[in-house]
Amino acid sequence: MSDERADAAGPAPDRSARAGVDPDAGEPSGGDARLGADRRPDAPPARVRVTAHSAGSAAASARPALLVGSDAPTSDIAGVYVRSLIRSQLRIGIVFAVGFGVATALFVMAIAVVPELDATFVLGVPLSWLLLGVGVYPLAITVGGLYVRAASRNEARYRSLTEDE
C-alpha cells in the first residue's frame, strides 16, 4: 500500500546516496535493487561525499611544498628573497592596520573632547555624527593609498633583487 501512495503522489525522492549507489554506474551496490531502475535521465545525479586526505597520510605528505611554475624560486637565495618579501608585506600591513586603528581612536577622542560639535547641527544632524560618519573615509583612503605605495615599493625592490640573479 505504501508503494501505491508513493506512485500516486509522484516520483519518489532519490535515495541512492543512502543505499550505496555508485553514481558512475547508476546501479545500486547494495540495498534496494529498484533504486537504479527508478532513476530518471533528467534527475540530478546522486550526492557523492568528497573528502580530503588527512594531514599525516602518505598522499598529503607527497605533495610538493614549493611553488610550481615560472614564479617558483629556483635557488635557496630566491626562497630567502620570497620569504623576505612576504615578511615585509606582512609587517607593513600590520603597521598600517594598527596606525589606522590608532588614528581612528584619536579622531573619535578628539570629537568627544569638543562637546560643542554635538550642539552644532548641519541638515538636522549633529556635526559630530557627520564627522564620524564621513570623516573616517578620507582617513581610510589615505591609509590605503600609503599602504599600496609602500607595498609597491617592496615589490619593486624584490623585482630588482631577482633580476640581478
N, C-alpha and C positions, 0 to 999 in steps of 0.2 A: 504494500500500500504506500509506503514512503517513496518508492521509485515512481509510482504514478503521480504523486503530488509534485515531485521534482520535475517530471516531464511536463506537467500541466503548467507549472509556474515559470517554465523557461529552462534554458540550459543550466546545468549545474555549474557552480564555480569550479575553477581549475584547482584541483587539489594535488597536482602532480608533484609539486615540490615536497609535500609531506610524504607522499607514497614512494619516494625514491626514484623518480623518473629521470633518466638520462636525457637532458634537453637536446642533445645532438641526435640521439637515436629515436626519440619520440616514443619509446616503448617503456613500460614500467619495468624496473629492475627487481621489483618485489611489491607485495601488497596487492591491491585490487587490479586485476588484469584488464578491466574495462576502461581504465583511465586513458590509456594510449589511444584507444579507438574513439573515445568521446571528444578528443581534441579537434577543434575546427581549424582549418587552414588560416582563417583570419584572426584567430585568437592570439593574444600576446604570448610570447614564449614563457616557459616556466621560469620561476626565480631560481637563481643559482647563487650560492654563497661563495664569495671570493675572499680568501684570507691571505695575509702576508706571512712570510717566513718569520719564525721567532728570531730574536736577536742573536742567540747563540747557535743557530743551526748552521750547517755547512753551506747552504745556499746563500745565507745572509753574509757570511764571512768571505765568500768567494768573490763578492762584488769589488771592483776596483775602488780605491779610496781617493785617487786623484781625478782631476777633470779629464775628459776625453775630448779631443778636437783641437782646433787651432789655438784656443785660448789656454790650453793646458801648459803648466810650467814644464820646461824641458830639462831643467837642471835644478840643483839644490839652491843655487843663488836666486833663480826665478821664483822658487817656492818661498824663499825668505822675502823677496820683494812683494809677492802677493799677500803674505801674512802681514807684512808691514803696512801695506795699503789698507787692508781690512781693519787693522788696529787703529790706524789714523782716522779712517772714516767713522769708526765707532766712537773714537774719542771726540771728534768734533760734533758728532750727533748728540752725545751726552752733554757736552759743554753748551751747545745751543739750546737743548731742551731745558736744562737747568737754568740757563740765562733767561729764557722766555718765561719760565715759571717765576723766577725772582722778579723780573721786570713787571709781570702782571700783578704779582702780590704788592709791589711798591706802588703801582698805579692805583690799585684798589685802596691801599692805605692812604695815599695822598688824597683821594676823593673822600675818604672817611674823616680825614683831619680837617677838611674845609667844609663845615656844615652849611655854609651859605649856598652851596651848589644844590642842596635839597630845596631851598626856598625859591630858587630861580627856575621858572618854567619856560620851556620852548615848545610851542604847539601843544600845550596841555600836559607835557611830560617833564618831570624833573630833570634838570641838566645833568645831575649825577648819573641818572639812569642812561641818558643818551651817551655820556662819556664811557660808561661801562659797556653799553651795547654796541657802540660804533667805534669807540676809541681803541679797542683792543685789536681790531682788524689791521690798521696800519702797523701796529707793533708786530703782529704775526707775519705780515707780508715782508716787513723789513728783516726780521729774523730769518725767515725762509730764504730771502734773496741772499743774505750774508752766508747762510749755510751752503747754498748752491755754489756760490763763488768760491768758498773755501774747499768744498768737495771737488770742484773742477780743477782747482789749483793742485790738490793732492793727486788727482788722476793724471794731470799733465806732468807732474814730477815722476810719477810711476812710469808713464809712457817714455819719458826721456831716459830713464834708467834702463828700461827694457830694450830700447832702440840701440843703446851703446853695446849690447852684448854681441 
